[in-house]
Amino acid sequence: MTRPFCAVEARAPAKVILAGEHAVVYGRPALAVPVRGVTARARVQAAPRGRLVHAPDIGLRADLADLAPEHPLRRTLEAVAAQVGPLPRLRVHIASDIPVAAGMGSGAAVTVALARALLAFLGASWPVARLNALAYEIEKLYHGTPSGIDNTVIAYERPIVYRKGHGWRPLRVARPVPLVVADTGQRASTRVMVARVRQGWQRARARYEALFDAVAQAVRAAQDALAAGDLAALGRALGANHALLRQMGVSTPGLDRLVRAAEAAGAYGAKLAGAGGGGVMLAVTAPHAQAAVAQALHQAGAARVMMTTLPPTDEAP
């Protein structure tokens, strides 16, 4: 049952990959965590006519029927309706703090927030696994062959260890982990960067398989450090991961500059986060150094800097 003229709002967090990007496409593990202070939000309310979709951040204001059949927002709304029932007249408003095309899961967060809001508006609910499956299908529209990380960590809103073909499990975090995330302001396509790595892999498979294996070692080191509460060891693992991503050709001068600035300001370690080619980087710091590292990243030219702390978890590894 709809809730006439009563707005229903839902949200979903951003995410960052702590370690393992690109190698995860080739069957290696990756670690990803939600960034709860940075969110996508969707509001659904009844309307006297039509089915209006308004997303001012991307300059979109259109009736649902006027969107292309493969538009991610249309596909999300229609996928929910196919399971719950016909869409009534309504108005959808979408807003997000998450940088677009920056490696923080903007597309998946919008999908999850929109589906949650529409389900609540229609008086329905889905298990998280079904919501996650929908978000994965919509991710294919954004990225072609997504790894499955973004939708999983955002739908479940918890730190995870993810391995393609093996699913995910909770990631043990023994103590709070201060993180600083900085946006280069340079946008990049995940689809393009994944294709670039694949081209390199096709040209030199033995070299890239060795790089992916080395990334997997860095992921295991980072996972062990999180379980032990060893922030310095976590920083070393992230730094090693960044060096390997540079060898794959997915870093940029802007990302490297911010990584160096974070390390010079006292971060335990730093790396690009996401597909690369632009987007964001992250640094792990001591609690007392977080603000200084953030300030150094501002001074080094970051378009935006976000501070967050990954809370401890109770899950076993």
Steps between C-alpha positions, in 0.01 A plus 500: 500500500632848413520780751320790329679833511746373762863512396712196577878543499780244502874522470804289425868560577801547278775240501875480457716204413776466759698251291463274200349704215553367146650173627153418635372477141747210454390297799711652777348630824428863578409695813231766489333716764200736512553873549188583698549876519470533122166384359254483213140581592169432328158640589176362357160662544160484340425742218173615337618383158787332320812332632758777526868423562709795619875468555634857508862391558508365144254749349223244458131584517279272292200276503594138551353405161730750327818341633678248279399139575854425618534808720616376845235697689220374278627144520516519879146631537357251252688207656342575839159550341528165320524327838275718714230633269424780252645841576246761611536866414803622687791740518857380558777733618861382510798679655851385586815617677701226329737615224392355166751283310745521789519143628260541793204301370275789402291296256445209738413733788236678291351166396482371856359824640238522223390139537474535879294817472262357241451178694421696815262726307318195364485342844727212399836369614770281348775297661838664454611219270227588248583870521865413444415289196300786347785744559742259332280483191480879482878523547537320167343803333764725654810282476441215257662223704491616865693310764201495738682686776318833483148363521590249774675733744238771443195274529627326815668814641786310659871440440548195281751265349382433146613247243332468165332164463534433874277774640585705805555465872521756782832673550633503856604845622654489848529873570379830348684582178529873418483554124536809284352486150600765246341562162734605220210665317598304191225270376569161348294213365523171687407325177793664317754428774393137536533464122849654513616246756346219296690615194823492700415155632432373149836633377705375796303242697788364707602850616146602591422173675810560713377852576158367598661240727705774666182705551342196666796486740447870584130430558581217741749722683238775529241251624739366765587855607132592542437187707800581719424871530842586354453829315865530400495156337175592327665811360794299367263259326309785338824661382610171345163471325537850355843418359352198322212705360755745362668211322163414343484854363183610675639772726543861388738784591218656703436183699873445556540860620224457758643167617840661553344798680311272740810297580710814551238630744528188715253251354590136561433431133291611205377377164259573221156356569290366217569454132753781476552739211381771739244477775604465862782382720496405866744514789504317833622711791539506874202673667707805595637536144172481308434875487860581404490250214169645382647849503805384305275347235307826468827685453617244243204586279225253592162614375334360810619326815286272718593367843336184631575230755438133435350366823603167652288195424418186694510261205760228489731498199 
